[in-house]
Amino acid sequence: MAVLIGSLGSVGMWSVVVALPVVQQDFGITRGTASLAFTMVMLGFGLGQVVTGKISDRYGIVTAIGLGIGILGLGYIVAGLSWSAWPYIIVHFAIGLSSAATFGPLMAEASHWFERYRGLAVGFAASGNYIGGAIWPPLVNWGVQTYGWRATHIAVGIFAAAAMTLGLIGLRVLMGAGGRRSHVNAPPPVLDLKLSANTLTVILALASLSCCVAMSMPQVHIVAYCSDLGYGVARGAEMLSVMLGLGIISRIGSGFLADKIGGIPTLLIGSIAQCTALLFYLFFDGLTSLFLISAMFGLVQGGIVPCYAIVIRETMPASEAATRVGIVIFASVFGMSFGGWISGVIFDATGSYAAAFTNGVAWNVLNIAIMVLLLLRARQRMALA
């Protein structure tokens, strides 16, 4: 049920990219102006992690996702009926906000359903976002080409809202997730780092931001990079598809590993592996090499973000898990947005992606340093205990 809802709710992050050139032409606007719709989606998605996380902690995940369903359906209908570019652009903030409830808060809720297989449950819940990235773009593209972007947006809003409602009924009836969850008997944190919840949240947010600045470099620029190398846009799109597809395996695999060794060690392993993959981009630029490196990057980076939810659940009270996860995920979204932008700025300044990849490696090293310090602190506390 969580994977179904996550896959459907993530549509806002993918449809806007597919419809961008057609919407630009229809409204007669520049590519930069049309791209603001994606910016609004990411802004809504980032801020929505905190808002819907707070709602989930206070009123329950069903309420949070239920509000998201209503906003999602209404947002797509308004987008399809937009009379000019600016209503279309602005309403994508609401679409991004609605998608937020099906990511961070859903991961936090999944962490409450299981104890023994908590990491695996969180990994499955987080994989819905990437599954949506594999399914929605071709469907939206077919709809846009066949029926036009306006009819497609309206249809997507109605279908996604109806299908998510069925999934929500499953959560409510089959899994008993209705109403505010009682955390009275919830297991206490298993790891005491002797840091306040606010301090640890800030540290994890900085770690999340730094790893996602690094993560954004290949995800945002691989298509343009392949075009510059003369391989063509299509090859770059195929690499991105491979990257996201293998990211699903990464998320589930990291959850499985976290159940064995804990969230902090798993996150550190993923961060080191991601840094290694980024370094390979600096030394190899052949077509086959890039496909292999992109596959490797996808296999290691997808599981990093869900690990933050696992770490929070291991170190903080269950009653505030969704809010804390939302704050950290917001930092990761900001890191993705900032990383994609700064990589483009570096490319413009140097005329090469080499410096941009190096910048990604530097941010990744910061993430590794933070996680090493947390791991050492955790082992010190365990030794003292």
Beta strands, then each sheet from edge to edge (+ up, - down):
end
